[in-house]
Amino acid sequence: MSRQRPIRPIAAIGLASVIALAGCGGDSDKAATTTAAPASNVSGSLTIVGVWTGDEQKSFQAVLDGFTAKNPKVEVKYTSAGDNVSTVLGTAVQGGSPPDLASIAQPGLIKDFHAKHALKPLDFADADVSANYSTDIAKLGTIGGKLYSFVFKAANKSTVWYNVAAFKSAGVKPPADWGTFLANAKTLKASGVPAYSLGGADGWTLTDLFENVYLRQAGAQKYDALTDHEIKWTDASVKTALRTMADVLGDTQNIAGGKAGALQTDFPGSVAKVFVNPAKAAQVIEGDFVPGAAAKTKLEPKTGYDVFPFPSIGAAKNVVVGGGDSIVMFKDKPAARALVKYLASPTAAGIWAKRGGYSSANKNLLPSAYPDEITRTTATAIAKAGTFRFDLSDLEPASFGGTPGQGEWKILQDFLSNPGDVDATASALEQAAAKAFK
């Protein structure tokens, strides 16, 4: 699942009611980008429903303000549905009154709407997306050879966050490869600090670890095949990845709280153990949204905590697993087309990037648009990735890849309890996947 923001529940309500609660305005920002925002003589009103609330909503409103400044005859109303987007949009589509545009975090939901013939193709923006996004990113929004979406707000899930003082005390530096990563872990343990903090109570953190290992070891082709269940979870490549994952899970004394403690620790709790001095654990393996879970930390970026890319495994280099919120179009009208093309531009991305709390997959967004070095490091890695794949569990049927207490989440939690039983874990994953894909 995409964990790019804290979960903000919202009551399930009809779209008409939601639109009445349209988003608050924000100040427009300009950021250094490579091209100017497109301007067009279009007019009319547009509605957008999306996942962004709070500060994210204000930042997106600033992006929209940038569009209306260039297109003053267009009125755009954004409405936040929080994490209830699937219900709100599903109800609206079923009732025949969808918004003009939407932002959706789950590729599976986009495919569902496509299957219902609810989405309009974005062929008019093919050139924009091709010019501003890598091939891997552009392919994410392609269904049946046509473009139906593109990632506007991305998340880099191939990052490891560490306590600077703990690393310095142990005399280790951020590793580039898996062998050094494991060697560092032994040194950290010897220094008196557990190397790993795991949020095992949230099963999705374990799926993220598996996906990062699997993509690097098995490669993109196998990753895609496993995603679509074209190969079984009992495949040798899965078992190899589980054994590599066990390199981390198997050393109980090197996990903060041991296995039992890890299974009782949620994601924010795992971050808190690292983002404190003295550190209760040296590092936490999770995405670029980690600092957002440590809002109360007294540590400063770079001097107190820092980040390095998920280590390479074998010959795989410059590999990123990520998530993202994608733009789709339900109604084809000139104003909607103009806004889609604008959102695909580095100008739109630059407005939010400057405000912070944002990563873009747009390769033409200048790194200087980001407000700090850490964000610059994690965000630009997405656009520059040699191989990028979307979070595998987000691409699976929800009953297998995205539901607490069952499927991948539960089975990998069981694997954390017993990382030596690879065959049984692979068999359990296959049994659950086969049921979900029927």
C-alpha positions as CSV (number, residue, x, y, z in Angstrom):
1,M,0.0,0.0,0.0
2,S,1.1,3.6,-0.5
3,R,2.0,5.1,2.8
4,Q,2.9,8.6,1.7
5,R,0.9,10.5,4.3
6,P,-0.6,9.9,7.7
7,I,-4.1,8.3,7.5
8,R,-6.8,10.8,7.8
9,P,-10.2,9.1,8.0
10,I,-13.1,10.9,6.4
11,A,-16.7,9.9,6.6
12,A,-18.2,8.2,3.6
13,I,-20.4,10.8,2.0
14,G,-21.8,11.5,-1.5
15,L,-19.8,13.4,-4.1
16,A,-22.3,16.2,-4.2
17,S,-21.8,16.8,-0.5
18,V,-18.1,16.5,-0.8
19,I,-17.8,19.1,-3.6
20,A,-19.7,21.5,-1.4
21,L,-16.7,21.3,1.0
22,A,-14.3,22.4,-1.6
23,G,-10.7,23.0,-0.6
24,C,-9.4,26.2,0.9
25,G,-7.1,28.4,-1.1
26,G,-3.4,28.9,-0.7
27,D,-0.7,31.2,-1.9
28,S,0.8,30.6,-5.3
29,D,4.5,29.9,-5.5
30,K,7.0,30.0,-8.3
31,A,9.9,27.6,-8.4
32,A,12.9,27.1,-10.7
33,T,11.9,24.9,-13.5
34,T,13.1,24.2,-17.0
35,T,10.0,25.4,-18.9
36,A,7.2,27.9,-18.5
37,A,3.7,26.8,-17.6
38,P,1.5,26.3,-20.7
39,A,-1.0,29.1,-21.3
40,S,-4.3,28.6,-23.2
41,N,-7.4,30.6,-23.9
42,V,-9.8,28.2,-22.3
43,S,-12.7,28.8,-20.0
44,G,-15.2,27.0,-17.8
45,S,-15.4,25.3,-14.4
46,L,-13.6,22.2,-13.3
47,T,-14.0,19.9,-10.3
48,I,-11.3,17.7,-8.8
49,V,-11.5,15.1,-6.1
50,G,-8.4,13.9,-4.4
51,V,-6.6,12.3,-1.5
52,W,-4.8,15.5,-0.3
53,T,-5.9,17.1,3.0
54,G,-4.4,19.6,5.4
55,D,-1.0,21.0,4.3
56,E,-1.1,18.8,1.2
57,Q,-4.4,20.3,0.2
58,K,-3.0,23.9,0.7
59,S,0.0,23.0,-1.5
60,F,-2.1,21.5,-4.2
61,Q,-4.3,24.6,-4.1
62,A,-1.2,26.7,-4.7
63,V,-0.5,24.6,-7.8
64,L,-4.1,25.2,-9.0
65,D,-3.6,28.9,-8.3
66,G,-0.6,28.8,-10.7
67,F,-2.9,27.3,-13.3
68,T,-5.7,29.8,-12.9
69,A,-3.2,32.7,-13.0
70,K,-2.3,31.5,-16.5
71,N,-6.0,30.6,-17.3
72,P,-8.1,33.3,-15.6
73,K,-11.3,32.2,-17.4
74,V,-11.2,28.8,-15.7
75,E,-12.5,28.1,-12.2
76,V,-11.1,25.1,-10.5
77,K,-12.7,23.6,-7.3
78,Y,-10.7,21.0,-5.5
79,T,-12.4,18.7,-2.9
80,S,-10.6,16.4,-0.5
81,A,-12.0,12.9,0.1
82,G,-8.9,11.9,2.1
83,D,-8.5,8.1,2.2
84,N,-12.1,7.6,1.2
85,V,-11.4,8.5,-2.4
86,S,-12.3,5.0,-3.7
87,T,-15.8,5.1,-2.0
88,V,-16.5,8.7,-3.0
89,L,-15.4,8.2,-6.6
90,G,-17.1,4.8,-6.9
91,T,-20.4,6.2,-5.8
92,A,-20.1,9.2,-8.1
93,V,-19.2,7.0,-11.1
94,Q,-22.1,4.7,-10.4
95,G,-24.5,7.6,-10.1
96,G,-23.3,9.1,-13.4
97,S,-21.8,12.3,-11.8
98,P,-18.1,11.9,-11.5
99,P,-15.8,15.0,-11.1
100,D,-13.9,16.2,-14.1
101,L,-10.5,15.0,-12.7
102,A,-9.2,13.1,-9.7
103,S,-6.0,12.1,-8.0
104,I,-5.9,8.4,-7.1
105,A,-3.2,6.5,-5.1
106,Q,-4.1,3.0,-6.1
107,P,-3.3,1.8,-9.7
108,G,-5.8,-1.1,-9.1
109,L,-8.6,1.5,-8.6
110,I,-7.6,3.2,-11.8
111,K,-7.8,-0.1,-13.7
112,D,-11.2,-0.7,-12.1
113,F,-12.5,2.6,-13.4
114,H,-11.0,1.9,-16.8
115,A,-12.8,-1.4,-16.9
116,K,-16.0,0.4,-16.2
117,H,-15.3,2.7,-19.2
118,A,-15.4,5.7,-16.7
119,L,-12.0,7.2,-17.7
120,K,-11.1,9.3,-20.6
121,P,-7.7,8.7,-22.3
122,L,-5.0,11.3,-22.0
123,D,-3.6,10.9,-25.5
124,F,-3.5,14.7,-25.9
125,A,-0.8,14.7,-23.1
126,D,1.3,11.9,-24.5
127,A,4.0,14.3,-25.6
128,D,4.0,16.1,-22.3
129,V,4.3,12.9,-20.3
130,S,7.0,11.4,-22.6
131,A,9.0,14.6,-22.4
132,N,8.8,15.0,-18.6
133,Y,8.8,11.4,-17.3
134,S,11.0,8.3,-17.6
135,T,9.7,5.4,-19.6
136,D,9.1,3.3,-16.5
137,I,7.0,6.1,-14.9
138,A,5.0,6.8,-18.1
139,K,4.2,3.0,-18.5
140,L,2.5,3.0,-15.1
141,G,-0.4,5.1,-16.6
142,T,-0.7,3.1,-19.8
143,I,-3.6,0.7,-20.2
144,G,-4.2,-1.2,-23.5
145,G,-1.7,1.0,-25.2
146,K,-3.3,4.3,-24.2
147,L,-2.3,6.8,-21.5
148,Y,-5.0,7.1,-18.8
149,S,-3.0,8.6,-15.9
150,F,0.4,9.9,-14.7
151,V,2.0,10.2,-11.3
152,F,1.9,13.8,-10.1
153,K,3.0,13.3,-6.4
154,A,5.4,10.5,-5.9
155,A,7.0,8.6,-3.0
156,N,10.5,7.0,-2.9
157,K,10.2,3.8,-0.9
158,S,13.8,2.8,-1.5
159,T,15.4,4.7,1.4
160,V,17.0,3.9,4.7
161,W,17.0,6.5,7.5
162,Y,19.7,6.4,10.1
163,N,20.7,8.1,13.4
164,V,23.9,10.0,12.7
165,A,25.3,9.7,16.2
166,A,24.8,5.9,16.3
167,F,26.6,5.5,13.0
168,K,29.5,7.7,14.1
169,S,29.8,5.9,17.4
170,A,30.1,2.6,15.6
171,G,32.4,4.0,13.0
172,V,30.3,3.0,10.0
173,K,29.2,4.9,7.0
174,P,26.2,4.6,4.7
175,P,26.6,1.5,2.6
176,A,26.2,1.2,-1.1
177,D,25.7,-2.6,-1.3
178,W,23.9,-5.3,0.6
179,G,27.1,-7.0,1.9
180,T,28.3,-3.8,3.5
181,F,24.8,-3.1,4.8
182,L,24.9,-6.4,6.7
183,A,28.5,-5.9,7.9
184,N,27.5,-2.5,9.3
185,A,24.6,-4.1,11.1
186,K,27.0,-6.4,13.0
187,T,29.3,-3.5,13.8
188,L,26.3,-1.5,15.1
189,K,25.2,-4.3,17.3
190,A,28.7,-4.7,18.7
191,S,28.7,-0.9,19.5
192,G,25.6,-1.5,21.7
193,V,22.8,-0.3,19.5
194,P,20.5,-2.6,17.6
195,A,20.9,-2.0,13.8
196,Y,17.2,-2.3,12.9
197,S,14.0,-0.8,14.0
198,L,11.0,-2.6,12.4
199,G,7.4,-1.5,12.4
200,G,6.1,-5.1,12.2
201,A,2.7,-4.3,13.7
202,D,2.0,-2.6,10.3
203,G,2.4,-5.5,7.8
204,W,2.9,-3.1,4.9
205,T,6.4,-2.2,6.1
206,L,7.4,-5.8,5.6
207,T,6.0,-5.9,2.1
208,D,8.1,-2.8,1.3
209,L,11.2,-4.6,2.5
210,F,10.4,-7.6,0.4
211,E,9.7,-5.6,-2.7
212,N,13.0,-3.7,-2.5
213,V,14.9,-7.0,-2.2
214,Y,12.9,-8.8,-4.9
215,L,13.2,-6.0,-7.5
216,R,16.9,-5.8,-7.1
217,Q,17.5,-9.6,-7.0
218,A,14.9,-10.9,-9.5
219,G,14.8,-7.9,-11.8
220,A,12.0,-5.9,-13.4
221,Q,10.6,-8.6,-15.6
222,K,10.1,-11.1,-12.8
223,Y,8.7,-8.3,-10.6
224,D,6.1,-7.5,-13.2
225,A,5.3,-11.2,-13.7
226,L,4.9,-11.7,-9.9
227,T,2.7,-8.6,-9.7
228,D,0.3,-10.1,-12.3
229,H,0.6,-13.6,-10.8
230,E,2.0,-14.9,-14.0
231,I,4.6,-16.7,-11.9
232,K,3.7,-18.3,-8.5
233,W,4.9,-17.1,-5.1
234,T,6.6,-20.5,-4.8
235,D,8.9,-19.5,-7.6
236,A,12.6,-19.9,-6.7
237,S,13.1,-16.1,-7.1
238,V,10.6,-15.4,-4.3
239,K,12.3,-17.9,-2.0
240,T,15.7,-16.3,-2.7
241,A,14.3,-12.9,-1.8
242,L,12.8,-14.2,1.4
243,R,16.1,-15.7,2.4
244,T,17.8,-12.4,1.7
245,M,15.0,-10.6,3.7
246,A,15.8,-13.1,6.5
247,D,19.3,-11.6,6.7
248,V,17.6,-8.7,8.4
249,L,14.8,-10.5,10.2
250,G,16.8,-13.4,11.5
251,D,19.1,-11.7,14.0
252,T,16.7,-11.2,16.9
253,Q,19.3,-9.4,19.0
254,N,19.9,-6.8,16.3
255,I,16.2,-5.7,16.1
256,A,15.0,-3.2,18.6
257,G,12.7,-5.1,21.0
258,G,13.5,-8.4,19.3
259,K,10.9,-10.1,17.0
260,A,8.2,-9.8,19.6
261,G,8.8,-6.1,20.1
262,A,8.9,-5.5,16.4
263,L,5.5,-7.2,15.9
264,Q,4.1,-4.8,18.5
265,T,5.7,-1.7,17.0
266,D,3.8,0.3,14.4
267,F,5.4,2.4,11.7
268,P,5.6,5.7,13.7
269,G,7.0,3.8,16.7
270,S,9.7,2.3,14.5
271,V,10.7,5.8,13.4
272,A,10.7,7.1,16.9
273,K,13.3,4.6,18.0
274,V,15.8,5.9,15.5
275,F,15.0,9.7,15.6
276,V,16.1,10.1,19.2
277,N,19.3,10.4,21.1
278,P,20.5,8.2,22.5
279,A,19.2,6.0,19.7
280,K,17.2,2.9,20.5
281,A,18.0,1.6,17.0
282,A,20.4,2.8,14.4
283,Q,18.2,2.7,11.2
284,V,14.7,2.2,9.9
285,I,14.1,0.9,6.4
286,E,11.2,2.9,4.9
287,G,10.2,5.5,2.4
288,D,10.8,9.2,2.0
289,F,7.8,9.9,4.2
290,V,9.7,8.8,7.4
291,P,10.5,12.3,8.7
292,G,6.8,13.1,8.6
293,A,6.3,10.4,11.2
294,A,8.9,12.0,13.5
295,A,7.4,15.5,13.6
296,K,8.3,15.8,17.4
297,T,11.9,14.7,17.1
298,K,14.5,17.1,18.5
299,L,17.1,15.8,15.9
300,E,18.0,18.0,13.0
301,P,18.3,16.7,9.5
302,K,21.8,15.9,8.3
303,T,23.4,16.4,11.8
304,G,20.9,14.3,13.8
305,Y,19.4,12.0,11.2
306,D,20.1,11.3,7.5
307,V,19.2,9.0,4.7
308,F,20.9,6.7,2.1
309,P,19.4,4.7,-0.8
310,F,18.4,1.1,-0.3
311,P,21.6,-0.8,-0.9
312,S,22.2,-2.5,-4.2
313,I,22.0,-6.3,-4.4
314,G,24.1,-8.0,-7.1
315,A,24.4,-6.1,-10.4
316,A,21.2,-4.1,-9.9
317,K,22.0,-0.3,-9.7
318,N,19.8,2.8,-9.5
319,V,16.6,0.9,-8.6
320,V,13.6,2.6,-6.9
321,V,10.4,1.1,-5.6
322,G,7.8,3.8,-5.1
323,G,4.3,4.9,-4.8
324,G,2.3,7.9,-6.0
325,D,-0.9,9.8,-6.5
326,S,-1.9,9.8,-10.2
327,I,-4.1,12.2,-12.1
328,V,-7.0,10.8,-14.1
329,M,-9.8,12.4,-16.2
330,F,-13.5,11.5,-16.1
331,K,-14.8,14.2,-18.4
332,D,-13.1,15.4,-21.6
333,K,-13.4,19.1,-22.0
334,P,-10.9,21.8,-23.1
335,A,-10.3,23.2,-19.6
336,A,-9.6,19.7,-18.3
337,R,-7.1,19.0,-21.0
338,A,-5.4,22.3,-20.3
339,L,-5.1,21.4,-16.6
340,V,-3.8,17.9,-17.3
341,K,-1.1,19.3,-19.5
342,Y,-0.2,21.9,-16.9
343,L,0.0,19.3,-14.1
344,A,2.4,17.2,-16.3
345,S,4.7,20.2,-16.5
346,P,7.8,20.9,-14.3
347,T,6.2,24.3,-13.5
348,A,3.3,22.7,-11.6
349,A,5.6,20.3,-9.9
350,G,7.9,23.1,-8.9
351,I,5.2,25.0,-7.1
352,W,4.6,22.2,-4.6
353,A,8.2,21.1,-4.4
354,K,9.2,24.6,-3.2
355,R,6.7,24.3,-0.4
356,G,8.1,21.0,0.8
357,G,6.5,17.6,1.7
358,Y,6.5,16.6,-2.0
359,S,8.5,14.4,-4.4
360,S,8.0,14.6,-8.2
361,A,8.7,12.0,-10.8
362,N,9.1,14.8,-13.3
363,K,12.7,14.5,-14.6
364,N,12.7,18.1,-15.9
365,L,12.1,19.6,-12.4
366,L,15.3,21.2,-11.3
367,P,16.7,19.8,-8.1
368,S,17.0,23.4,-6.8
369,A,13.2,23.5,-6.6
370,Y,13.3,21.4,-3.4
371,P,13.8,23.2,-0.2
372,D,16.4,21.1,1.5
373,E,19.2,18.7,0.8
374,I,17.5,15.5,2.1
375,T,14.3,16.1,0.1
376,R,16.5,16.9,-2.9
377,T,18.3,13.6,-2.5
378,T,15.2,11.3,-2.0
379,A,13.0,13.1,-4.5
380,T,15.4,13.4,-7.5
381,A,16.2,9.7,-7.1
382,I,12.7,8.9,-8.4
383,A,13.0,10.9,-11.6
384,K,16.5,9.6,-12.2
385,A,15.9,6.0,-11.5
386,G,17.2,3.5,-14.0
387,T,14.5,1.1,-13.0
388,F,11.3,2.2,-11.3
389,R,8.5,0.0,-10.2
390,F,5.3,0.9,-8.3
391,D,4.8,-0.7,-4.9
392,L,3.9,-4.3,-5.7
393,S,1.3,-4.7,-2.9
394,D,-0.6,-1.7,-4.2
395,L,-0.9,-3.4,-7.6
396,E,-2.4,-6.6,-6.1
397,P,-6.0,-7.3,-5.3
398,A,-6.6,-5.6,-1.9
399,S,-7.5,-8.9,-0.2
400,F,-4.0,-10.1,-0.9
401,G,-1.8,-7.0,-0.9
402,G,-3.5,-4.4,1.2
403,T,-5.6,-5.8,4.1
404,P,-4.5,-6.0,7.7
405,G,-4.6,-9.4,9.2
406,Q,-4.6,-11.4,5.9
407,G,-2.7,-11.9,2.7
408,E,0.9,-10.5,2.3
409,W,0.7,-8.4,5.5
410,K,-0.2,-11.3,7.8
411,I,2.0,-13.9,6.1
412,L,5.1,-11.6,6.2
413,Q,4.3,-10.9,9.9
414,D,4.4,-14.6,10.5
415,F,7.7,-14.7,8.5
416,L,9.1,-12.1,10.9
417,S,8.2,-14.5,13.8
418,N,9.9,-17.4,12.0
419,P,12.2,-16.2,9.2
420,G,13.8,-19.7,8.8
421,D,10.7,-21.2,7.3
422,V,11.0,-19.9,3.7
423,D,9.2,-22.8,2.0
424,A,6.1,-22.5,4.2
425,T,6.0,-18.7,3.8
426,A,6.2,-19.0,0.0
427,S,3.4,-21.6,0.0
428,A,1.2,-19.5,2.2
429,L,1.8,-16.5,-0.1
430,E,0.9,-18.5,-3.2
431,Q,-2.3,-19.9,-1.6
432,A,-3.5,-16.4,-0.7
433,A,-2.5,-14.9,-4.1
434,A,-4.3,-17.7,-6.0
435,K,-7.4,-17.1,-4.0
436,A,-7.3,-13.3,-4.6
437,F,-6.7,-13.6,-8.3
438,K,-9.6,-15.9,-9.0
